[in-house]
């Protein structure tokens, strides 16, 4: 018996040495795949490759990853001191009375505040952070396959047994017997899978799923930041629209006052008064619509930032061009290819399907398990052929035993199930490769679209700035002509409408420019935005021929900063 046990232990030692070598080649750190060449990075692992080759391949295609902010702490931990009162309300808080949802405070915030509040308060990010933690624990559960399982079984702690037996005396000499016994039984079973073909692919898939969850968090974070920043620019545009609307209403009131005064003086007709009233009604409607847009954009941003019910955000600064995009279109495209985590997520999908394919084949491969079972029992009492009072409870017995050995299982025939599942996952990996190519084209298209929109917005800023200046001067001259009696109210109304429309287009161009800059920064990962320098106005007025010689195409992008320095006052 001792020789047999010694031989088994020697065999186990040899197997364990191989297991530890395989495990040493598969460090399960929080890592991401290096995206250099997709074909080399996620190889098509065949079932004939053993666990050691698979683990070495995992080592070759990993890089350090980033950390996800822990959501176990309150969101207020991510906020600065001046933003603590803007922390998100309780998740299960449901207002029941009108005063609880009334807007009591308008809070000016900056772009930097928007990013902090989004990361600290947004419910979608919090949920994705929890999904990252879930994937991490699933990874730990998969890693546990390297360790033995220990099962403790205890029956009757203690167990009392009492019985009386009577048998026909014609067939036995002991027709009557009694039993009274206390007993306890304990067994410990240890099982350790020495060879498990599904273990390494299962852990690899769990690790890639964990990395994919982190990538999904960062993709959503960047998309939400872009959405929040765009909403902030829209809020600035709405504020600018309200300002334009108020200026238009004020100008219409001046025109209406002049028309009525001239009508009373008998130097103007009723038509002039009606035209002034019509323009005043149009400007009032413009102001009403802009006020509605302002309220909507504020509440949209408040919902995105998950602010308290009684606080509504406002823009802390007016709309202005935030800077100049320095990289070229080609540099932006190349930077986007290396920055976009959407490509990393697809690569992880390929790796996960390859791991699942190897795991499917493992179901039809042999599995070797080392087991050891120790059992012990103890009992007090007797079985007697007399009355129960004659049983001696001090009489006891105990037994102990230990079993050690190896067991194996091998599914010889499964009607091709494992091979079919293997091919399914391989085809899914090929499908993801096609999605990778499609996503790569979309990345370039998005960058080019943002870049061209930026150039268009830059040209619009230059053009509309000239339009605003010309419209202001035209309105001023038209009013002087009307007051001098050499023009009509219709001319004043037309020039006033042109000025309002020009200012709206100018504000829209600046907002489009800023949104395009934000999109380029999100889609390329570059932050090479040169801030606009203070504009130095010339001491002498430009001649008309100098203004006429300004080219329309192409327009240097630096003009956006210069054209955005208009004086908003008439």
ROLO-117462 format. One line per field, with one value per residue (C-alpha): residue number from 1; chain; y, z, x. Coordinates in Angstrom, 2 decimals, always signed. Layout:
// residues N
n: [NUM, ...]
chain: [A, ...]
Y: [Y, ...]
Z: [Z, ...]
X: [X, ...]
This chain:
// residues 570
n: [1, 2, 3, 4, 5, 6, 7, 8, 9, 10, 11, 12, 13, 14, 15, 16, 17, 18, 19, 20, 21, 22, 23, 24, 25, 26, 27, 28, 29, 30, 31, 32, 33, 34, 35, 36, 37, 38, 39, 40, 41, 42, 43, 44, 45, 46, 47, 48, 49, 50, 51, 52, 53, 54, 55, 56, 57, 58, 59, 60, 61, 62, 63, 64, 65, 66, 67, 68, 69, 70, 71, 72, 73, 74, 75, 76, 77, 78, 79, 80, 81, 82, 83, 84, 85, 86, 87, 88, 89, 90, 91, 92, 93, 94, 95, 96, 97, 98, 99, 100, 101, 102, 103, 104, 105, 106, 107, 108, 109, 110, 111, 112, 113, 114, 115, 116, 117, 118, 119, 120, 121, 122, 123, 124, 125, 126, 127, 128, 129, 130, 131, 132, 133, 134, 135, 136, 137, 138, 139, 140, 141, 142, 143, 144, 145, 146, 147, 148, 149, 150, 151, 152, 153, 154, 155, 156, 157, 158, 159, 160, 161, 162, 163, 164, 165, 166, 167, 168, 169, 170, 171, 172, 173, 174, 175, 176, 177, 178, 179, 180, 181, 182, 183, 184, 185, 186, 187, 188, 189, 190, 191, 192, 193, 194, 195, 196, 197, 198, 199, 200, 201, 202, 203, 204, 205, 206, 207, 208, 209, 210, 211, 212, 213, 214, 215, 216, 217, 218, 219, 220, 221, 222, 223, 224, 225, 226, 227, 228, 229, 230, 231, 232, 233, 234, 235, 236, 237, 238, 239, 240, 241, 242, 243, 244, 245, 246, 247, 248, 249, 250, 251, 252, 253, 254, 255, 256, 257, 258, 259, 260, 261, 262, 263, 264, 265, 266, 267, 268, 269, 270, 271, 272, 273, 274, 275, 276, 277, 278, 279, 280, 281, 282, 283, 284, 285, 286, 287, 288, 289, 290, 291, 292, 293, 294, 295, 296, 297, 298, 299, 300, 301, 302, 303, 304, 305, 306, 307, 308, 309, 310, 311, 312, 313, 314, 315, 316, 317, 318, 319, 320, 321, 322, 323, 324, 325, 326, 327, 328, 329, 330, 331, 332, 333, 334, 335, 336, 337, 338, 339, 340, 341, 342, 343, 344, 345, 346, 347, 348, 349, 350, 351, 352, 353, 354, 355, 356, 357, 358, 359, 360, 361, 362, 363, 364, 365, 366, 367, 368, 369, 370, 371, 372, 373, 374, 375, 376, 377, 378, 379, 380, 381, 382, 383, 384, 385, 386, 387, 388, 389, 390, 391, 392, 393, 394, 395, 396, 397, 398, 399, 400, 401, 402, 403, 404, 405, 406, 407, 408, 409, 410, 411, 412, 413, 414, 415, 416, 417, 418, 419, 420, 421, 422, 423, 424, 425, 426, 427, 428, 429, 430, 431, 432, 433, 434, 435, 436, 437, 438, 439, 440, 441, 442, 443, 444, 445, 446, 447, 448, 449, 450, 451, 452, 453, 454, 455, 456, 457, 458, 459, 460, 461, 462, 463, 464, 465, 466, 467, 468, 469, 470, 471, 472, 473, 474, 475, 476, 477, 478, 479, 480, 481, 482, 483, 484, 485, 486, 487, 488, 489, 490, 491, 492, 493, 494, 495, 496, 497, 498, 499, 500, 501, 502, 503, 504, 505, 506, 507, 508, 509, 510, 511, 512, 513, 514, 515, 516, 517, 518, 519, 520, 521, 522, 523, 524, 525, 526, 527, 528, 529, 530, 531, 532, 533, 534, 535, 536, 537, 538, 539, 540, 541, 542, 543, 544, 545, 546, 547, 548, 549, 550, 551, 552, 553, 554, 555, 556, 557, 558, 559, 560, 561, 562, 563, 564, 565, 566, 567, 568, 569, 570]
chain: [A, A, A, A, A, A, A, A, A, A, A, A, A, A, A, A, A, A, A, A, A, A, A, A, A, A, A, A, A, A, A, A, A, A, A, A, A, A, A, A, A, A, A, A, A, A, A, A, A, A, A, A, A, A, A, A, A, A, A, A, A, A, A, A, A, A, A, A, A, A, A, A, A, A, A, A, A, A, A, A, A, A, A, A, A, A, A, A, A, A, A, A, A, A, A, A, A, A, A, A, A, A, A, A, A, A, A, A, A, A, A, A, A, A, A, A, A, A, A, A, A, A, A, A, A, A, A, A, A, A, A, A, A, A, A, A, A, A, A, A, A, A, A, A, A, A, A, A, A, A, A, A, A, A, A, A, A, A, A, A, A, A, A, A, A, A, A, A, A, A, A, A, A, A, A, A, A, A, A, A, A, A, A, A, A, A, A, A, A, A, A, A, A, A, A, A, A, A, A, A, A, A, A, A, A, A, A, A, A, A, A, A, A, A, A, A, A, A, A, A, A, A, A, A, A, A, A, A, A, A, A, A, A, A, A, A, A, A, A, A, A, A, A, A, A, A, A, A, A, A, A, A, A, A, A, A, A, A, A, A, A, A, A, A, A, A, A, A, A, A, A, A, A, A, A, A, A, A, A, A, A, A, A, A, A, A, A, A, A, A, A, A, A, A, A, A, A, A, A, A, A, A, A, A, A, A, A, A, A, A, A, A, A, A, A, A, A, A, A, A, A, A, A, A, A, A, A, A, A, A, A, A, A, A, A, A, A, A, A, A, A, A, A, A, A, A, A, A, A, A, A, A, A, A, A, A, A, A, A, A, A, A, A, A, A, A, A, A, A, A, A, A, A, A, A, A, A, A, A, A, A, A, A, A, A, A, A, A, A, A, A, A, A, A, A, A, A, A, A, A, A, A, A, A, A, A, A, A, A, A, A, A, A, A, A, A, A, A, A, A, A, A, A, A, A, A, A, A, A, A, A, A, A, A, A, A, A, A, A, A, A, A, A, A, A, A, A, A, A, A, A, A, A, A, A, A, A, A, A, A, A, A, A, A, A, A, A, A, A, A, A, A, A, A, A, A, A, A, A, A, A, A, A, A, A, A, A, A, A, A, A, A, A, A, A, A, A, A, A, A, A, A, A, A, A, A, A, A, A, A, A, A, A, A, A, A, A, A, A, A, A, A, A, A, A, A, A, A, A, A, A, A, A, A, A, A, A, A, A, A, A, A, A, A, A, A, A, A, A, A, A, A, A, A, A, A, A, A, A, A, A, A, A, A, A, A, A, A, A, A]
Y: [+0.00, +2.44, +1.73, +2.38, +5.66, +6.73, +6.07, +8.07, +11.00, +10.92, +11.08, +13.94, +15.87, +15.60, +16.76, +19.64, +20.90, +21.13, +22.85, +25.53, +26.13, +26.71, +28.99, +31.02, +31.78, +33.17, +36.23, +37.65, +41.33, +44.10, +44.58, +45.61, +44.25, +46.23, +47.32, +47.22, +44.45, +42.73, +39.51, +39.14, +40.36, +37.90, +34.69, +31.95, +29.52, +25.94, +23.24, +21.43, +24.21, +23.41, +25.65, +26.78, +28.17, +29.88, +31.53, +32.73, +34.24, +36.15, +37.53, +38.81, +40.89, +42.78, +46.29, +48.08, +49.30, +52.25, +52.31, +52.94, +55.37, +53.39, +53.90, +52.53, +56.10, +58.88, +60.88, +64.01, +62.72, +63.55, +67.13, +70.24, +72.17, +74.76, +72.00, +69.88, +71.27, +70.05, +66.38, +64.00, +63.38, +59.99, +57.27, +56.28, +59.80, +60.47, +63.96, +63.95, +67.67, +70.55, +72.68, +69.81, +70.10, +73.88, +75.67, +77.78, +78.56, +79.34, +78.17, +79.42, +76.64, +76.42, +73.77, +72.31, +72.09, +70.25, +67.51, +67.09, +66.97, +64.49, +62.01, +62.35, +62.39, +60.64, +57.48, +55.75, +56.01, +54.73, +51.71, +50.96, +51.27, +48.65, +46.43, +46.71, +45.52, +42.65, +41.56, +41.75, +39.35, +37.00, +37.03, +36.14, +33.31, +31.98, +32.21, +30.04, +27.07, +26.87, +25.97, +22.79, +22.40, +21.31, +19.99, +19.25, +16.96, +16.31, +13.96, +13.97, +16.30, +14.29, +11.89, +9.86, +6.52, +4.37, +1.33, -1.78, -4.89, -7.92, -11.00, -14.17, -16.49, -19.53, -18.45, -16.92, -17.38, -13.64, -12.43, -9.11, -6.56, -2.92, -0.27, +3.07, +4.92, +8.39, +8.80, +11.42, +11.20, +13.68, +13.50, +15.86, +15.63, +17.45, +17.58, +19.32, +19.42, +18.74, +18.80, +20.88, +21.99, +24.52, +26.37, +28.66, +29.63, +30.31, +32.61, +34.35, +35.01, +36.33, +38.64, +39.99, +40.51, +42.50, +44.65, +45.13, +46.37, +48.97, +50.04, +50.38, +52.65, +54.95, +55.04, +56.00, +58.56, +60.28, +60.18, +61.66, +64.34, +65.28, +65.37, +67.48, +69.92, +70.22, +70.92, +73.57, +75.25, +74.99, +76.66, +79.46, +79.78, +79.98, +82.71, +84.56, +84.13, +85.63, +88.58, +89.07, +88.81, +91.43, +93.77, +93.29, +94.01, +97.09, +98.28, +97.59, +99.64, +102.55, +102.29, +102.04, +105.07, +107.12, +106.02, +106.94, +110.32, +111.13, +109.96, +112.29, +115.09, +114.44, +113.62, +109.85, +107.60, +104.94, +102.32, +103.25, +102.67, +99.33, +98.19, +99.09, +97.18, +94.17, +94.13, +94.49, +91.46, +89.41, +90.33, +89.54, +86.10, +85.61, +86.48, +84.10, +81.20, +81.91, +81.99, +78.59, +77.21, +78.59, +76.77, +73.53, +73.52, +74.27, +71.42, +69.06, +69.73, +69.44, +66.01, +64.89, +66.06, +64.64, +67.85, +68.40, +69.06, +72.70, +73.82, +74.73, +75.35, +78.43, +79.28, +81.12, +82.75, +83.98, +82.16, +82.66, +80.69, +78.44, +78.11, +76.85, +73.22, +72.84, +69.26, +68.64, +66.36, +63.50, +63.81, +63.82, +60.63, +58.75, +59.88, +58.71, +55.20, +54.79, +56.48, +55.07, +52.39, +51.09, +49.24, +47.78, +46.57, +44.72, +43.15, +41.87, +40.41, +38.47, +37.21, +36.23, +34.22, +32.46, +31.58, +30.32, +28.20, +26.53, +26.11, +24.31, +21.83, +21.28, +19.63, +16.69, +16.43, +14.34, +15.78, +14.52, +15.18, +14.39, +13.54, +12.79, +11.76, +11.49, +10.21, +9.56, +8.42, +7.76, +6.11, +5.53, +2.87, -0.80, -3.13, -5.48, -8.37, -7.34, -4.22, -0.73, -0.22, -2.91, -0.93, +0.59, +4.04, +4.14, +1.54, +3.35, +2.74, +4.93, +4.50, +6.61, +6.18, +8.05, +7.55, +9.21, +8.70, +10.02, +10.06, +11.04, +11.77, +11.87, +12.39, +10.10, +10.87, +13.89, +13.72, +16.66, +19.13, +20.45, +20.84, +22.69, +25.16, +25.64, +26.54, +28.85, +30.95, +30.98, +32.37, +34.96, +36.02, +36.46, +38.50, +40.82, +41.32, +42.62, +44.91, +46.14, +47.18, +48.90, +50.74, +51.84, +53.47, +55.16, +56.60, +58.25, +59.50, +61.03, +62.82, +64.16, +65.30, +67.19, +68.69, +69.93, +71.23, +73.13, +74.78, +75.60, +77.10, +79.10, +80.56, +81.23, +83.14, +85.35, +85.94, +86.52, +88.85, +91.10, +90.78, +91.87, +94.92, +95.94, +95.37, +97.52, +100.38, +99.99, +100.12, +103.23, +105.03, +103.91, +105.38, +108.68, +108.80, +108.00, +110.71, +113.13, +112.21, +110.85, +107.18, +105.04, +102.84, +99.81, +100.40, +100.60, +97.40, +95.54, +96.56, +95.71, +92.22, +91.74, +92.64, +90.20, +87.36, +88.18, +88.10, +84.77, +83.29, +84.67, +83.12, +79.81, +79.79, +80.24, +77.43, +75.11, +75.90, +75.06, +71.84, +70.75, +71.40, +69.30, +66.50, +66.49, +66.33, +63.41, +61.51, +61.90, +62.05, +65.12, +68.24, +70.48, +73.49, +76.84, +79.48, +82.65, +85.49, +88.97, +90.78, +93.91, +96.31, +98.43, +102.14, +103.07, +102.05, +99.47, +100.71, +99.29, +97.61, +95.83, +94.35, +93.27, +91.37, +88.95, +85.47, +83.30, +79.93, +78.72, +80.66, +80.36, +78.77, +81.41, +83.94, +82.36, +83.89, +87.31, +87.31, +86.20, +89.43, +91.46, +94.14, +93.02, +96.57, +98.76]
Z: [+0.00, +0.91, -2.36, -4.37, -2.53, -3.08, -6.82, -7.07, -5.19, -7.48, -10.55, -9.02, -8.34, -11.98, -13.17, -10.72, -11.99, -15.51, -14.22, -12.44, -15.60, -17.61, -14.95, -14.76, -18.46, -18.05, -15.74, -15.38, -14.96, -15.94, -19.47, -22.93, -26.33, -28.35, -31.61, -34.24, -36.62, -36.16, -37.84, -35.67, -32.53, -32.37, -34.01, -35.09, -32.30, -33.33, -30.94, -31.40, -29.54, -25.91, -22.91, -22.74, -26.31, -25.70, -22.53, -24.24, -27.02, -24.44, -23.00, -26.38, -27.08, -23.86, -22.59, -19.29, -18.93, -17.28, -14.05, -13.74, -10.98, -8.11, -7.65, -4.12, -2.97, -3.22, -6.44, -4.43, -3.90, -7.55, -7.26, -6.22, -3.17, -5.11, -6.84, -3.83, -3.72, -7.31, -6.43, -7.80, -5.69, -4.15, -6.72, -5.12, -4.35, -5.94, -5.40, -4.36, -4.10, -6.58, -4.53, -4.60, -8.38, -8.69, -10.12, -7.27, -8.45, -11.72, -11.35, -13.75, -14.67, -16.94, -19.45, -16.89, -14.37, -16.95, -17.33, -13.57, -12.93, -15.75, -14.44, -10.86, -11.37, -14.59, -13.88, -17.09, -16.13, -12.65, -14.07, -16.48, -13.64, -11.73, -14.82, -14.79, -11.18, -12.12, -14.93, -12.53, -10.11, -12.97, -13.90, -10.33, -10.46, -13.62, -12.05, -9.17, -11.57, -10.88, -7.23, -5.63, -4.39, -0.79, +0.28, +3.89, +4.54, +8.05, +8.64, +12.03, +14.41, +16.31, +15.13, +17.52, +16.37, +18.33, +17.08, +18.18, +16.04, +16.45, +14.24, +14.06, +16.72, +14.53, +12.28, +14.67, +18.16, +18.79, +17.99, +19.82, +19.57, +20.51, +19.26, +20.77, +19.32, +19.04, +15.91, +13.98, +10.52, +8.83, +5.39, +3.60, -0.18, -2.07, -5.87, -8.05, -11.81, -12.97, -16.65, -17.74, -21.41, -20.87, -18.03, -19.93, -22.68, -20.03, -18.09, -21.27, -22.31, -18.83, -18.87, -22.32, -21.19, -18.23, -20.51, -22.88, -19.99, -19.15, -22.78, -22.94, -19.90, -21.54, -24.86, -23.12, -20.97, -24.03, -25.93, -22.98, -22.55, -26.20, -25.80, -22.63, -24.22, -27.30, -25.07, -23.28, -26.60, -27.50, -24.20, -25.05, -28.46, -26.79, -24.47, -27.50, -29.21, -26.21, -26.30, -30.02, -29.46, -26.73, -28.87, -31.77, -29.58, -28.22, -31.74, -32.88, -29.99, -31.04, -34.63, -33.49, -31.25, -34.08, -36.51, -34.13, -33.35, -37.06, -37.72, -35.03, -36.49, -39.89, -41.69, -41.91, -42.95, -41.09, -43.18, -41.54, -38.09, -39.16, -40.62, -37.35, -35.35, -37.65, -37.12, -33.36, -33.37, -35.34, -32.97, -29.97, -31.44, -32.02, -28.40, -27.17, -29.20, -28.04, -24.41, -24.93, -26.50, -23.57, -21.03, -23.02, -23.38, -19.70, -18.63, -21.16, -19.75, -16.20, -17.00, -18.56, -15.52, -13.09, -11.07, -8.04, -8.85, -7.80, -9.72, -13.40, -15.05, -17.04, -19.14, -17.11, -20.22, -23.54, -26.81, -28.30, -30.44, -28.12, -30.32, -33.50, -34.56, -35.28, -36.68, -40.35, -41.67, -42.28, -38.79, -37.31, -39.16, -38.08, -34.47, -34.54, -35.66, -32.66, -30.19, -30.82, -28.27, -30.52, -32.48, -29.28, -28.31, -31.63, -31.21, -27.80, -29.39, -31.80, -28.90, -26.90, -29.80, -30.33, -26.62, -26.70, -29.74, -27.86, -24.84, -27.04, -28.22, -24.61, -23.92, -26.09, -24.64, -21.66, -18.17, -15.27, -11.62, -8.41, -5.52, -1.84, +0.44, +4.20, +6.28, +10.01, +12.13, +15.82, +17.51, +21.09, +22.01, +21.44, +19.68, +22.29, +22.35, +25.69, +26.95, +26.19, +29.78, +29.34, +26.58, +27.68, +26.06, +27.11, +24.52, +21.49, +18.21, +15.61, +12.15, +9.92, +6.33, +3.56, -0.21, -2.72, -6.44, -9.95, -12.08, -15.67, -17.97, -21.75, -23.95, -26.86, -29.02, -28.95, -32.50, -33.60, -31.05, -29.90, -33.45, -34.53, -31.65, -32.43, -36.06, -34.94, -32.79, -35.53, -37.98, -35.39, -35.13, -38.92, -38.77, -36.18, -38.48, -41.14, -38.53, -37.71, -41.32, -41.37, -38.13, -39.47, -42.46, -40.19, -38.04, -41.05, -42.29, -38.90, -38.68, -42.21, -41.60, -38.45, -40.14, -43.16, -40.93, -38.98, -42.15, -43.22, -39.84, -39.98, -43.34, -42.00, -39.04, -41.38, -43.73, -41.10, -39.14, -42.18, -42.64, -39.05, -39.35, -42.67, -41.39, -38.33, -40.42, -42.90, -40.11, -38.64, -42.00, -42.73, -39.43, -40.15, -43.60, -42.14, -39.50, -42.23, -44.25, -47.28, -46.61, -45.57, -42.56, -44.85, -45.47, -41.71, -41.09, -43.83, -42.53, -38.96, -40.05, -41.97, -38.88, -36.68, -39.14, -39.59, -35.83, -35.53, -38.33, -36.76, -33.38, -35.06, -36.97, -33.78, -32.07, -35.06, -35.02, -31.34, -31.73, -34.60, -32.47, -29.65, -32.10, -33.46, -29.96, -29.09, -32.33, -32.49, -28.84, -29.62, -27.49, -29.75, -29.74, -29.82, -27.88, -29.66, -29.00, -28.16, -31.35, -32.07, -34.02, -36.67, -35.93, -39.44, -41.23, -44.01, -47.51, -49.52, -52.02, -49.21, -47.92, -51.41, -51.91, -49.02, -50.62, -50.20, -50.84, -49.24, -45.99, -43.42, -40.31, -38.11, -39.31, -36.99, -33.97, -35.59, -36.92, -33.56, -31.85, -32.93, -30.67, -29.72, -29.03, -31.73]
X: [+0.00, +2.79, +4.61, +1.46, +0.84, +4.45, +4.19, +0.98, +2.54, +5.60, +3.34, +1.39, +4.61, +5.67, +2.25, +2.15, +5.51, +4.08, +0.96, +2.98, +5.03, +1.88, +0.46, +3.68, +3.37, -0.18, +0.01, -3.49, -2.75, -5.12, -3.82, -4.97, -3.93, -1.42, -3.07, -0.32, -1.29, -4.60, -3.57, -0.46, -2.12, -5.03, -3.82, -6.18, -5.35, -5.95, -7.04, -3.74, -1.88, -1.35, -1.97, +1.66, +1.66, -1.68, -0.43, +2.75, +0.68, -1.36, +1.85, +3.01, -0.10, -0.73, +0.01, -0.68, -4.26, -5.90, -7.81, -11.52, -12.58, -14.04, -17.77, -17.73, -17.14, -19.65, -19.67, -18.93, -15.37, -14.66, -15.93, -14.09, -15.21, -17.20, -19.22, -20.14, -23.67, -24.17, -23.64, -26.26, -29.37, -30.06, -30.79, -34.11, -35.27, -38.65, -40.15, -43.79, -44.59, -44.33, -41.90, -39.39, -38.93, -39.21, -36.14, -34.83, -31.29, -29.52, -25.93, -23.22, -20.75, -17.72, -16.68, -14.29, -17.13, -19.23, -16.60, -16.20, -19.94, -20.49, -17.93, -19.13, -22.91, -23.88, -25.89, -24.83, -21.15, -21.87, -23.68, -20.82, -18.32, -20.28, -20.21, -16.41, -16.39, -18.69, -16.38, -13.43, -15.08, -15.98, -12.29, -11.36, -13.90, -12.24, -8.77, -9.99, -9.88, -6.13, -6.77, -8.13, -11.69, -12.16, -15.56, -16.46, -19.41, -20.75, -23.66, -25.30, -23.47, -24.45, -27.15, -29.25, -30.71, -33.14, -35.06, -36.95, -37.11, -39.41, -39.25, -41.30, -39.80, -40.48, -37.63, -35.09, -33.67, -33.63, -37.09, -36.63, -33.76, -33.21, -30.75, -29.81, -26.87, -25.27, -23.13, -21.21, -19.62, -17.28, -15.64, -13.27, -12.90, -10.12, -10.12, -7.54, -7.76, -4.23, -5.12, -8.10, -8.00, -10.81, -9.09, -6.67, -9.17, -11.82, -9.50, -8.36, -11.96, -12.81, -9.79, -10.64, -14.23, -12.92, -10.77, -13.68, -15.84, -13.19, -12.93, -16.70, -16.57, -13.99, -15.85, -19.07, -17.25, -15.77, -19.07, -20.94, -18.30, -18.67, -22.45, -22.20, -19.74, -21.95, -24.94, -22.90, -22.15, -25.83, -26.66, -24.25, -25.91, -29.32, -28.04, -26.70, -30.05, -31.83, -29.44, -30.04, -33.77, -33.71, -31.61, -34.02, -37.05, -35.34, -34.52, -38.09, -39.44, -37.21, -38.44, -42.07, -41.65, -40.16, -42.88, -45.67, -44.07, -43.70, -47.26, -48.61, -46.51, -48.10, -44.84, -45.41, -48.25, -50.17, -48.37, -45.05, -46.57, -48.04, -44.71, -42.97, -45.61, -45.20, -41.45, -41.93, -44.25, -41.68, -38.88, -41.08, -41.78, -38.03, -37.30, -40.01, -38.61, -35.05, -36.19, -37.80, -34.59, -32.63, -34.79, -34.67, -30.88, -30.41, -32.67, -31.09, -27.64, -29.01, -30.42, -27.14, -25.17, -27.77, -27.91, -30.18, -33.84, -33.86, -30.74, -30.53, -27.11, -26.20, -23.16, -20.55, -19.07, -20.49, -20.01, -16.55, -14.11, -12.09, -9.02, -7.38, -6.91, -3.20, -2.80, -3.38, -6.11, -3.66, -2.17, -5.67, -6.65, -3.52, -3.99, -7.60, -6.58, -4.28, -6.62, -10.07, -10.89, -13.64, -10.93, -9.47, -12.93, -13.29, -9.86, -10.90, -14.04, -11.83, -9.73, -12.83, -14.26, -10.93, -10.81, -14.39, -13.51, -10.64, -12.92, -15.47, -12.83, -11.74, -15.10, -13.97, -10.45, -9.30, -9.34, -7.20, -8.09, -6.24, -8.54, -8.12, -10.99, -10.67, -13.58, -14.07, -16.98, -17.67, -20.62, -21.80, -24.35, -25.21, -27.52, -29.02, -31.49, -32.91, -34.66, -33.45, -32.34, -29.68, -27.86, -24.56, -24.12, -20.46, -19.68, -18.21, -16.42, -14.72, -13.34, -11.09, -10.00, -8.19, -8.35, -6.03, -5.91, -6.33, -9.43, -9.93, -12.83, -12.87, -15.87, -15.01, -18.04, -20.36, -21.79, -19.62, -21.02, -17.63, -16.33, -19.48, -19.28, -15.59, -16.35, -19.16, -16.81, -14.18, -16.71, -17.75, -14.10, -13.96, -17.15, -15.62, -12.63, -15.00, -16.55, -13.06, -12.52, -15.92, -15.20, -11.82, -13.51, -16.06, -13.29, -11.69, -15.06, -15.89, -12.54, -12.81, -16.38, -15.41, -12.37, -14.32, -17.11, -14.47, -13.20, -16.75, -17.58, -14.37, -15.39, -18.90, -17.46, -15.45, -18.37, -21.04, -18.76, -18.53, -22.28, -22.97, -20.72, -22.25, -25.80, -25.21, -23.94, -26.79, -29.37, -27.77, -27.82, -31.39, -32.58, -30.85, -32.42, -35.85, -35.50, -34.45, -37.52, -35.63, -36.41, -39.35, -40.03, -39.89, -36.20, -35.53, -37.50, -35.64, -32.22, -33.22, -34.34, -31.10, -29.08, -30.99, -30.54, -26.84, -26.22, -28.05, -25.95, -22.79, -23.56, -24.48, -21.18, -19.17, -21.09, -20.60, -16.88, -16.56, -18.56, -16.34, -13.26, -14.75, -15.54, -12.00, -10.57, -12.89, -12.30, -8.51, -7.46, -5.36, -5.55, -3.49, -5.80, -4.05, -5.94, -6.89, -4.49, -5.83, -6.68, -4.63, -6.83, -5.07, -4.74, -5.89, -9.07, -8.77, -9.35, -12.22, -9.92, -8.06, -11.34, -12.35, -9.09, -9.75, -9.96, -13.05, -11.40, -9.27, -9.58, -6.79, -8.21, -6.55, -9.14, -11.72, -10.02, -9.82, -13.38, -14.78, -13.63, -16.65, -17.97, -21.48, -22.58, -24.05]
